[in-house]
Amino acid sequence: MARGYRTGRMRAVASLAAALAVLIALAAATLAWASGRCGDAACRADVDISGHAEPQPIRLGDTSEIKLTAKNDGYDGALAIDLQATVPDGLQILSVNHFGGRSCSQQGNFVRCDLGDFAREQEAVVRIKVKGVKVGTWLTPAKVYASDVDDPNGGNNQVTTTLMVKDRIGEEQGPQLTIADPQRVLRSGGVNLKVKSDRDGTLKVRGEVRTRNGRVPLVPVTRGGVKKGSTQDVFLGTRESSLKKLRTAFRSSSRLRTIVWVTIAGKTVRREIHLRK
């Protein structure tokens, strides 16, 4: 009988311990729910968007690509990143691709992308291929949204890209310019590009990097005696003072907008790319 008493008592203690464990788990879950996923304070995430169109300008009927990059620069993670862009009537959407994120959909000229959740420093890129169907300068506004965050820098969650479409009347071909986008300027010390000339003459290439604190010039290149049909490898270098400015600029931005101009015998083409660390 003593053994039965001890056995019953042990079972009662085990049941009590199990019930207590369940209560502790429920209390912890309730506390976590009350505190939120970032503790007692609101989650802080700086979700921003940048964008540019390349190549540009284009001629009527030619194609370009609008590149939109969404990124979380904030301290905490951000949930349900939603990117929205409206392409103007002067441009026809040919395709939409995303690199990172879950999916993109298109309805007429409106594009919406579900990019999922972003950890700190995570980013995704959306590329919208378009064709110029009307002459003019066309603006594509885009915004990015996040759920359950306190964004301390709400002004950088929207961007407008510009694409100019020119008429083909009086068209001149101009030099063909090939530049990898983006380029890692701190590794190479500058920007590499290729120029195919459509005429004889002197080649002049210059560029500048746009930062929040001003414009940083690249070292220009001039070559005489360039022949029609030839391809020139050109390197726009940076001075040590320029590299210091770029390193400083990269502390607050992962990409820097860069403009390159190429002129041969009076004909100039302009391209816009982005630099990375």
Sequence and secondary structure as in RCSB ss.txt:
>XXXX:A:sequence
MARGYRTGRMRAVASLAAALAVLIALAAATLAWASGRCGDAACRADVDISGHAEPQPIRLGDTSEIKLTAKNDGY
DGALAIDLQATVPDGLQILSVNHFGGRSCSQQGNFVRCDLGDFAREQEAVVRIKVKGVKVGTWLTPAKVYASDVD
DPNGGNNQVTTTLMVKDRIGEEQGPQLTIADPQRVLRSGGVNLKVKSDRDGTLKVRGEVRTRNGRVPLVPVTRGG
VKKGSTQDVFLGTRESSLKKLRTAFRSSSRLRTIVWVTIAGKTVRREIHLRK
>XXXX:A:secstr
 HHHHHHHHHHHHHHHHHHHHHHHHHHHHHHHHHH TTSSS  B  EEEEEEEES SEETT EEEEEEEEEE SS
S EEEEEEEEE  TTEEEEEEEEESSSEEEEETTEEEEEEEEE TT EEEEEEEEEE SSEEEEEEEEEEEES B
 TTGGGSEEEEEEEEE STT     EEEE SSEEHHHHSEEEEEEE SSSEEEEEEEEEEETTEEEE   EEEEE
E TT EEEEEEE  HHHHHHHHHHHTT S EEEEEEEEETTEEEEEEEEEE 
